[in-house]
Amino acid sequence: MPEPVPASGNVHWIGAGLSTGSGLRVLCDIATRVCLWTRTTARAEERLASLGLSGRAAARTYDPAVFAAELGPGDVVVSMLPATEHPGLLQLCVARGAHFACSSYVSEPILGEAPAAAKAGLVVLTEAGLDPGMDHLLAHRLVALGRAATDDRPATATFTSYCGGVPAVPNEFRYRFSWAPRGVLTALGSPARYLSEGEERLVSRPWEATRKHVLAGETFEAYPNRDSLSFIEQYGVPDHWRLDTFVRGTLRLDGWHNAWADVFAVLRTGDADRIAALADDLAARYPTTSEDRDRVVLSVGLGLRTDDGATWSGQYHLDAVGGAESAMARCVSLPLAFGVAAILDGTMPPGLRRAAEDADEAAKWLEFLEANGVRCAFEESA
């Protein structure tokens, strides 16, 4: 195990978009110094003021050269920039001896850089937001609870994890963009792999696998995303569970699939210029503004039937609506801040990390989130 680089207490939060929220306030309470970097100093000051943090964090214009000159050993860089920017920032962190954190999925470039960071005694925290992030916490808890409830006997298992950011007041498009439209369209164009009825499925156009999904009596639409199967091992699913269903996916309001017919037509062409132009058009037509209330819905469920006929099921459900602070900002930034706090106090080991990687650690993250107003309701039946 490499010797960990002690955290300096300085946090550089890069980006002041719709996912920057209460987590920044948490870090202002515990860090020696917090600096918010974004397109302009005025924009950073505006964001700090909206969070009640004027004077508690520095506001800076993000210029890569200026930022690099100020980054010191043991500092923590929190990137809220698009995922394509993460590898370059991580390279800079390794060169300067700084820790790195983000809420994005682990990418191949991040995997490539992570060994050098680990060797240097640096933490690379990823997948520590809402989805990915909170969904991981709930999955770990459910697997542990299911194993305990069934005395860890062989069983057939059904696992689903769906998350979505939607408008609290539905519009004709059934959606408002709370993150970059290009990212939303890119995700829709990425193949999805999952298990259904005991069979592996692969869909090149995830929206074509959209199905109705009822939560707390409300009908949503859901479709699979990315490679669900890679999370079976990550969540500690035991080998003696036969998986009938294992899917991680995206939730949308009922009627979304029909409302997006024109979007899907452009995505089917694969024309990069047309897709980029569409993303710009959608950004202008359906933004989440300060006057809109957003809504975040996350549902993670596990059902088990043992070989002797016993059954157990558990489900975590989060339904948060934005107010003065958006639900997305709250639900992304708070878990990320908890992870950064662990870097600051030296309890997170060096190397590549994700939001809690076992049930006991997940419980600590969830306790923090509930104390800060993000509560996941839990139901079980046997």
TORSERO-77365 format. One record per residue (C-alpha): residue in three letters; x, y, z. Coordinates in Angstrom, 1 decimal, decimal comma, padded with zeros to 4 digits. Layout:
   rest        u        v        w
    ALA        X        Y        Z
...
This chain:
   rest        u        v        w
    MET    000,0    000,0    000,0
    PRO    001,5    003,4   -001,0
    GLU    002,0    006,0    001,6
    PRO   -001,1    008,3    001,4
    VAL   -000,6    011,9    000,5
    PRO   -002,1    013,9    003,4
    ALA   -004,8    016,3    002,4
    SER   -003,8    020,0    002,5
    GLY   -007,4    021,1    003,4
    ASN   -007,7    023,0    000,1
    VAL   -010,6    022,1   -002,1
    HIS   -010,9    023,2   -005,8
    TRP   -014,5    022,8   -007,0
    ILE   -014,6    023,2   -010,8
    GLY   -017,9    024,0   -012,4
    ALA   -021,0    025,8   -011,1
    GLY   -023,7    024,1   -013,1
    LEU   -027,0    022,5   -012,1
    SER   -025,3    019,8   -010,1
    THR   -023,4    022,2   -007,8
    GLY   -025,4    022,5   -004,5
    SER   -025,5    021,8   -000,8
    GLY   -022,4    019,7   -001,0
    LEU   -020,3    022,8   -001,5
    ARG   -021,7    024,2    001,7
    VAL   -020,7    021,0    003,6
    LEU   -017,1    021,4    002,4
    CYS   -017,0    025,1    003,4
    ASP   -017,7    023,9    006,9
    ILE   -014,8    021,4    007,1
    ALA   -012,2    022,5    004,5
    THR   -009,4    025,0    005,2
    ARG   -010,2    026,7    001,9
    VAL   -012,7    026,2   -000,8
    CYS   -012,4    027,8   -004,3
    LEU   -015,2    027,6   -006,9
    TRP   -013,8    027,8   -010,4
    THR   -016,1    028,4   -013,4
    ARG   -016,4    030,3   -016,6
    THR   -016,3    033,7   -015,0
    THR   -015,7    035,1   -011,5
    ALA   -019,2    036,7   -011,7
    ARG   -020,8    033,4   -012,4
    ALA   -019,0    031,8   -009,5
    GLU   -020,0    034,6   -007,1
    GLU   -023,6    034,3   -008,3
    ARG   -023,6    030,6   -007,5
    LEU   -022,0    031,1   -004,1
    ALA   -024,6    033,7   -003,3
    SER   -027,4    031,4   -004,2
    LEU   -026,1    028,9   -001,8
    GLY   -025,6    031,4    001,0
    LEU   -021,8    031,0    000,7
    SER   -020,7    034,5   -000,2
    GLY   -017,4    035,2    001,5
    ARG   -017,0    031,6    002,6
    ALA   -015,4    030,4   -000,7
    ALA   -013,2    032,1   -003,3
    ALA   -014,7    032,7   -006,7
    ARG   -012,4    032,3   -009,7
    THR   -012,5    032,3   -013,4
    TYR   -011,5    028,8   -014,6
    ASP   -008,4    029,2   -016,8
    PRO   -006,5    025,9   -017,0
    ALA   -003,1    027,5   -016,9
    VAL   -003,9    029,7   -013,9
    PHE   -005,6    026,7   -012,1
    ALA   -002,6    024,5   -012,7
    ALA   -000,3    027,1   -011,2
    GLU   -002,4    027,2   -008,1
    LEU   -002,9    023,5   -007,5
    GLY   -000,7    022,2   -004,7
    PRO    000,3    018,9   -003,1
    GLY   -002,6    017,4   -001,1
    ASP   -005,2    019,6   -002,6
    VAL   -008,5    018,0   -003,6
    VAL   -009,9    018,7   -007,1
    VAL   -013,7    018,2   -007,5
    SER   -014,6    018,1   -011,2
    MET   -018,1    019,0   -012,2
    LEU   -017,0    019,4   -015,8
    PRO   -018,1    017,0   -018,6
    ALA   -016,6    013,5   -018,2
    THR   -014,3    014,1   -021,2
    GLU   -012,4    016,7   -019,2
    HIS   -011,7    014,3   -016,3
    PRO   -008,7    012,5   -017,6
    GLY   -006,7    015,7   -018,3
    LEU   -007,5    017,0   -014,8
    LEU   -006,5    013,7   -013,3
    GLN   -003,2    013,8   -015,1
    LEU   -002,6    017,3   -013,7
    CYS   -003,5    016,0   -010,2
    VAL   -001,0    013,2   -010,4
    ALA    001,7    015,6   -011,6
    ARG    001,0    018,0   -008,7
    GLY    000,3    015,4   -006,0
    ALA   -003,4    016,3   -005,6
    HIS   -006,4    014,1   -005,0
    PHE   -009,3    013,9   -007,5
    ALA   -013,0    013,5   -007,2
    CYS   -016,0    013,4   -009,5
    SER   -019,5    012,0   -009,8
    SER   -019,1    010,4   -013,2
    TYR   -018,7    006,8   -014,2
    VAL   -015,3    005,3   -014,4
    SER   -014,1    005,6   -018,0
    GLU   -011,3    003,8   -019,8
    PRO   -009,0    006,9   -019,7
    ILE   -009,6    007,2   -015,9
    LEU   -008,8    003,5   -015,5
    GLY   -005,6    004,2   -017,4
    GLU   -004,5    007,1   -015,1
    ALA   -005,6    005,5   -011,8
    PRO   -002,6    003,2   -011,3
    ALA   -000,2    006,2   -011,4
    ALA   -002,4    008,1   -008,9
    ALA   -002,5    005,1   -006,6
    LYS    001,3    004,6   -006,8
    ALA    001,7    008,3   -005,8
    GLY   -000,6    007,8   -002,8
    LEU   -003,5    009,8   -004,2
    VAL   -007,2    009,1   -004,1
    VAL   -009,3    009,0   -007,3
    LEU   -012,9    009,1   -006,2
    THR   -015,5    008,4   -008,9
    GLU   -019,2    007,4   -009,2
    ALA   -020,0    009,4   -006,0
    GLY   -023,1    011,4   -007,0
    LEU   -026,7    010,4   -007,6
    ASP   -026,5    007,9   -010,4
    PRO   -023,9    006,7   -010,3
    GLY   -023,4    007,0   -006,5
    MET   -026,5    006,8   -004,3
    ASP   -027,7    003,9   -006,4
    HIS   -024,5    002,0   -005,5
    LEU   -025,1    002,6   -001,8
    LEU   -028,7    001,2   -002,0
    ALA   -027,6   -001,8   -004,0
    HIS   -025,0   -002,8   -001,5
    ARG   -027,5   -002,4    001,4
    LEU   -030,1   -004,5   -000,4
    VAL   -027,7   -007,3   -001,2
    ALA   -026,6   -007,5    002,4
    LEU   -030,2   -007,3    003,7
    GLY   -031,4   -010,0    001,2
    ARG   -028,6   -012,4    002,2
    ALA   -029,4   -012,0    005,9
    ALA   -033,2   -012,4    005,4
    THR   -032,8   -015,6    003,5
    ASP   -029,9   -017,0    005,6
    ASP   -027,8   -016,7    002,5
    ARG   -029,5   -019,7    000,8
    PRO   -029,4   -020,3   -002,9
    ALA   -032,1   -018,2   -004,6
    THR   -033,5   -016,8   -007,8
    ALA   -032,9   -013,0   -007,8
    THR   -034,5   -010,0   -009,5
    PHE   -032,6   -006,7   -009,3
    THR   -033,7   -003,4   -010,8
    SER   -032,2    000,1   -010,3
    TYR   -033,8    003,1   -012,1
    CYS   -033,1    006,8   -011,7
    GLY   -034,3    009,9   -013,5
    GLY   -034,3    013,6   -013,3
    VAL   -037,6    014,9   -014,6
    PRO   -039,7    018,2   -014,4
    ALA   -041,8    018,4   -011,3
    VAL   -044,5    020,0   -013,4
    PRO   -044,7    017,9   -016,7
    ASN   -044,4    019,7   -020,0
    GLU   -045,3    018,5   -023,5
    PHE   -041,7    017,3   -024,0
    ARG   -042,0    015,3   -020,7
    TYR   -038,5    016,5   -019,8
    ARG   -036,2    019,5   -019,0
    PHE   -032,5    019,3   -019,2
    SER   -030,7    019,4   -015,9
    TRP   -027,4    018,4   -017,5
    ALA   -025,8    018,9   -020,9
    PRO   -028,2    017,8   -023,7
    ARG   -025,2    016,4   -025,6
    GLY   -024,5    014,1   -022,7
    VAL   -028,2    013,0   -022,6
    LEU   -028,2    012,3   -026,4
    THR   -024,8    010,5   -026,2
    ALA   -026,0    008,3   -023,4
    LEU   -029,1    007,4   -025,5
    GLY   -026,8    006,4   -028,4
    SER   -024,7    004,0   -026,2
    PRO   -025,6    000,3   -026,3
    ALA   -027,1   -001,3   -023,1
    ARG   -026,5   -004,8   -021,8
    TYR   -028,6   -006,4   -019,1
    LEU   -030,4   -009,6   -018,0
    SER   -034,1   -010,2   -018,5
    GLU   -035,9   -013,6   -018,0
    GLY   -032,5   -015,2   -017,3
    GLU   -031,2   -014,2   -020,7
    GLU   -028,5   -011,6   -021,5
    ARG   -029,9   -008,8   -023,7
    LEU   -028,0   -006,3   -025,8
    VAL   -029,7   -003,3   -027,3
    SER   -027,9   -000,8   -029,5
    ARG   -030,7    001,8   -029,1
    PRO   -031,7    001,7   -025,5
    TRP   -034,9    003,7   -026,0
    GLU   -036,2    000,9   -028,1
    ALA   -036,3   -001,2   -024,9
    THR   -038,5    001,3   -023,1
    ARG   -041,1   -000,3   -020,8
    LYS   -043,8    000,9   -018,4
    HIS   -042,6    000,9   -014,8
    VAL   -044,9    001,6   -011,8
    LEU   -043,5    003,2   -008,6
    ALA   -045,7    004,1   -005,6
    GLY   -048,7    003,9   -007,9
    GLU   -047,3    006,2   -010,5
    THR   -046,5    005,0   -014,0
    PHE   -043,2    005,9   -015,5
    GLU   -041,2    004,8   -018,5
    ALA   -037,9    003,1   -018,1
    TYR   -035,1    001,9   -020,4
    PRO   -031,8    000,2   -019,7
    ASN   -028,5    002,0   -019,9
    ARG   -024,8    001,2   -020,2
    ASP   -023,5   -002,3   -019,2
    SER   -025,6   -003,4   -016,2
    LEU   -023,8   -006,8   -016,0
    SER   -020,5   -005,2   -015,0
    PHE   -022,1   -004,2   -011,7
    ILE   -023,0   -007,7   -010,6
    GLU   -019,6   -008,3   -009,1
    GLN   -019,3   -004,7   -007,8
    TYR   -022,4   -005,1   -005,8
    GLY   -021,2   -008,3   -004,3
    VAL   -024,0   -010,5   -005,7
    PRO   -023,3   -014,0   -004,5
    ASP   -022,6   -016,8   -007,0
    HIS   -025,5   -018,9   -005,5
    TRP   -028,1   -016,4   -006,6
    ARG   -029,5   -017,2   -010,1
    LEU   -030,2   -013,9   -011,7
    ASP   -033,5   -013,7   -013,5
    THR   -033,3   -010,0   -014,0
    PHE   -030,5   -007,5   -013,5
    VAL   -030,9   -004,1   -015,0
    ARG   -029,8   -000,6   -014,3
    GLY   -031,7    002,0   -016,2
    THR   -033,2    005,5   -016,6
    LEU   -036,6    006,7   -015,6
    ARG   -038,7    009,1   -017,6
    LEU   -042,2    010,5   -017,2
    ASP   -045,1    008,5   -018,8
    GLY   -045,5    009,7   -022,4
    TRP   -041,7    010,5   -022,8
    HIS   -041,1    007,9   -025,6
    ASN   -043,8    009,3   -027,8
    ALA   -042,8    013,0   -027,1
    TRP   -039,2    012,2   -028,2
    ALA   -040,0    010,6   -031,5
    ASP   -038,3    013,3   -033,5
    VAL   -035,2    013,1   -031,3
    PHE   -034,9    009,4   -031,9
    ALA   -035,2    009,9   -035,7
    VAL   -032,1    012,1   -035,6
    LEU   -030,2    009,7   -033,3
    ARG   -030,9    006,8   -035,7
    THR   -029,0    008,7   -038,5
    GLY   -025,8    008,7   -036,4
    ASP   -025,0    012,1   -038,1
    ALA   -022,7    013,9   -035,5
    ASP   -023,4    017,3   -036,9
    ARG   -027,2    016,9   -036,8
    ILE   -027,1    015,4   -033,3
    ALA   -024,9    018,4   -032,1
    ALA   -027,3    020,9   -033,7
    LEU   -030,3    019,1   -032,1
    ALA   -028,6    019,2   -028,7
    ASP   -028,1    023,0   -029,0
    ASP   -031,7    023,4   -030,1
    LEU   -033,1    021,3   -027,2
    ALA   -030,9    023,2   -024,7
    ALA   -032,5    026,4   -025,8
    ARG   -036,1    025,0   -025,8
    TYR   -036,2    022,9   -022,7
    PRO   -033,7    024,2   -020,1
    THR   -034,2    023,8   -016,4
    THR   -034,3    027,5   -015,2
    SER   -034,4    029,1   -011,8
    GLU   -038,2    029,3   -012,2
    ASP   -038,6    025,5   -012,8
    ARG   -038,8    022,9   -010,1
    ASP   -037,1    019,7   -010,9
    ARG   -037,8    016,2   -009,5
    VAL   -035,4    013,3   -008,9
    VAL   -036,7    009,8   -008,6
    LEU   -034,5    006,8   -007,7
    SER   -035,8    003,3   -007,1
    VAL   -033,6    000,3   -006,3
    GLY   -035,2   -003,1   -005,7
    LEU   -034,2   -006,7   -005,0
    GLY   -036,5   -009,7   -004,9
    LEU   -035,4   -013,2   -003,9
    ARG   -037,1   -016,7   -004,0
    THR   -035,1   -019,4   -002,3
    ASP   -035,0   -023,0   -003,6
    ASP   -037,3   -024,0   -000,8
    GLY   -040,0   -021,4   -001,7
    ALA   -039,3   -018,7    000,8
    THR   -039,5   -015,1   -000,6
    TRP   -038,1   -011,7    000,4
    SER   -038,1   -008,4   -001,3
    GLY   -036,8   -005,0   -000,5
    GLN   -036,9   -001,6   -002,2
    TYR   -035,4    001,8   -001,6
    HIS   -037,3    004,8   -003,1
    LEU   -036,2    008,4   -003,3
    ASP   -038,6    011,1   -004,6
    ALA   -037,2    014,6   -004,2
    VAL   -038,5    017,9   -005,6
    GLY   -036,4    021,0   -006,0
    GLY   -037,1    024,3   -004,3
    ALA   -034,6    027,1   -003,7
    GLU   -032,0    024,5   -004,5
    SER   -032,7    022,0   -007,3
    ALA   -033,2    018,3   -006,3
    MET   -030,5    017,3   -008,8
    ALA   -027,9    019,7   -007,2
    ARG   -028,8    018,4   -003,7
    CYS   -028,7    014,7   -004,7
    VAL   -025,5    014,9   -006,7
    SER   -023,4    017,3   -004,6
    LEU   -024,1    015,9   -001,1
    PRO   -022,9    012,3   -001,6
    LEU   -019,9    013,7   -003,5
    ALA   -019,1    016,0   -000,6
    PHE   -019,3    013,1    001,9
    GLY   -016,7    011,3   -000,2
    VAL   -014,5    014,4   -000,4
    ALA   -014,7    014,7    003,4
    ALA   -013,2    011,3    003,7
    ILE   -010,3    012,4    001,6
    LEU   -009,8    015,4    003,7
    ASP   -009,8    013,5    007,0
    GLY   -007,5    010,8    005,6
    THR   -010,0    007,8    006,0
    MET   -010,3    007,1    002,2
    PRO   -007,3    004,9    001,0
    PRO   -005,3    005,9   -002,1
    GLY   -006,3    004,5   -005,5
    LEU   -009,5    004,2   -007,5
    ARG   -012,6    004,5   -005,3
    ARG   -016,3    004,6   -005,9
    ALA   -019,2    005,5   -003,5
    ALA   -019,1    003,0   -000,6
    GLU   -018,1   -000,4   -001,8
    ASP   -019,7   -002,5    001,0
    ALA   -022,9   -002,4    003,0
    ASP   -021,5   -001,2    006,2
    GLU   -019,7    001,8    004,5
    ALA   -022,9    002,5    002,5
    ALA   -024,9    002,8    005,8
    LYS   -022,6    005,6    006,8
    TRP   -023,1    007,5    003,6
    LEU   -026,9    007,1    003,8
    GLU   -026,9    008,3    007,4
    PHE   -025,1    011,4    006,4
    LEU   -027,5    012,0    003,5
    GLU   -030,6    011,6    005,7
    ALA   -029,1    014,0    008,2
    ASN   -028,8    016,5    005,3
    GLY   -032,3    016,1    004,0
    VAL   -031,9    013,4    001,4
    ARG   -033,9    010,4    002,7
    CYS   -034,5    007,1    000,9
    ALA   -037,7    005,3    002,1
    PHE   -037,3    001,5    002,5
    GLU   -040,0   -001,2    002,2
    GLU   -039,6   -004,9    002,6
    SER   -041,8   -007,9    002,5
    ALA   -041,3   -011,6    003,1
